[in-house]
């Protein structure tokens, strides 16, 4: 009995399959986009960073002028400026001010939802008949808090994700914050779901 040998697939086909498999792996590995909303009520901390940055710029400019007056070669000036005592002190002051601002700032992180989750959330918070008549895509009374809660990502000091904002938490903030800040909170969760990271070419 003669055994029929199966011809190996064409090399081009094998290469094509491997190429697509690699590309598909990269597409699957893409992370959902994230955005942040930073909130700081301490104006003194913000002003301190601005002032410290200005002082550092002044110190660097003065150090650069000294280098020019001393006819220091241009390729050596950056190193000398960076080691200038006044520049070092100003840089350290800016770092302290930035650390203080970071300590005074609350940062909220929002992550885009996978499409099926987004669509289900819209279905769960469909507009009322009156809202639909006004062209609204969702229930403006319930959708914002639900979206904020669904998109919020909270991480602990190690970077591990932990339980974040509940719908009740989100609604409390929306109801208690001024209108512009409440809108910023909702917009933070909304925009991350509407950000396009792909370039649509003309072919």
N, C-alpha and C positions, 0 to 999 in steps of 0.2 A: 504494500500500500504506500502510495506516494504522499508525503506531507507537503501541502502547499505552503510556501513561505509568504508571509505578509510583507509587502514592501514597506519600508520605513516611510513615515510622512515626509514630505518635502522640507528641506531645511528652512526655506523661507516661511512656511506655515508654522513651524516650531518656533522660529524667532519672533513671528508676529504674536503668537499666543503668549510667549514669555514677556514680550514688550507690553501687551495690554494688561497682563496679570500684575506687572510691576506698577503700571499707571493706576490700575484699579485699587491696588493696595494703598497707594498714596492718597487717593481720593477718599477711601474709607477711613484713613488715619487723620483726616482733617478735623481740627477741633472747632467746636461751635464758637462763634465770635463772642467776645465779652466787652463790656464798657463799664466805666466807673462814674460815680457821682460823688464828689467830695463836698463835705459840708463843714464849715468852720464859722463859729459865731464870734471868735476872738479877733477883732480888728487889729489889736496891738500886735498879735503874733504875725499877722499878714504884713503889717507895716514894718515890723522888725526885719523880715526877710528882704523886703524892698530896700530898706535903708542899708542893710548889710551888703547886699549885692552892689549898691551904688558905691559904698566905701571900698569894696574890693576892686571895682572898676577904676576908681580914682587911684588906688594904691598901685595897680598894675600900670596905669598910664604914667604915673610919676616915676616908677622904676624903669619904664621903657625910655623916658626922657633922659634919665641919668645915664643909661647905656649909650644913648646917642651922643650925649655930651662927652662921654669918655671914649668915644670912637670904638666902642665894642663891635666886633663883627656881627652882622645880622644873624648868622647861623648859631651864634652863641647867646643871643639876647634872651630867648625864651627861657633857657635854663637859669640864667641869672635872675630874671624877673621872678620866676617861680620860687627861687630860694631867698629872695629879698625878705628881710625880717618883717617889714610892714605888710607885704603881700601875704606872707605866711599867717600873720596875726589876723588880717582881714578875712582870709580864707577860712580860718578856724572859727571866727565870729559868725560867718555866713552859715557854716555847718551847724553851729549851735542853734542859730535862729531857725534853720530849716528843720532841725530835730524837734524844736519846740512847736513849730507849726504842725508838723506831722502828728505830734502828741495831742494837739488840740483839734485835729481834724478827724471827722468820722467819714469813712469811705464805704460806699455801698457798691457792690459789684453785681452786674446783671449779665446773664448769659442767654443767648438766643435759644429758643425752643425748637426742637425738631418739628418739621412741617406737620406731621399727624397730631402732635400735641397742641400746636398752635391752632390748628383747625378745630380740634375738639374743644379747646377753650372758647373759641368763637361760638361754637354751637351751644356750649353750656351757658353762655351769656349773650344770647341772641337779643337784638334790640326789641323793644316793645313795638306794638303796631304804630304808636305815635312817633317813636324814634325812627322807625323804618321809613315812615312817610317823609321824614326830614332828611333822609339819605344816610342815616347812621348805620354803621356796620356791626355795632355791638351795643349792649346795654351800658350806657354811660354811668349808671349808678353802681353796677356790680363788677364790670369788666376791669377797670383800672386796678383795684385792689387785688383781684385774682391774678392779673398779669404780673404785677409787681412781686407778689408772693411766689409765683411759679418761676420767675426769672432770677430771683435773688439768689446769690451764691455767697455763703458765709464760710470763711476758713479760719482755723485756729492758728496759734503761733507756729505750729509745725507745717502749716500749709494744707493740712487735711481738711476736707469739707465737713462741716457740721451743720446741724439744723439751723435754718435761717428764719427769715421773716414769715410769719403766718399771715393769712388773709386778714385776720382781725388786727394784727399789728399794722399792716399796710393801710387798712381803712382808718385806723386811729390817726396815723400820720397825715393822710389825705384830708381828714376832717379838722385836724387841729393846726396844721401849718397854714401860712398865708397862701393865697391863691397861686401866686407866681412860683412859690417853692413846691407846692403840691403838684403843679403842672410839670415842674422840672423832674420830680420824682417819677411821675407816670411816664414822661417823655424818655427818661433814662431806660426804662424797661421796654418801651415801645420801639425806640429807634434801633436798639440792638437787633431787633427782629426784622428790621427793614433795611439793614445795611447790606449792600451788594459788594461782595469781595471778588467777583469775577468780572473780567473784561470781556464785553461782548463785541467781538471783532466783526468786520464787514466781509470777511472771507477773502 
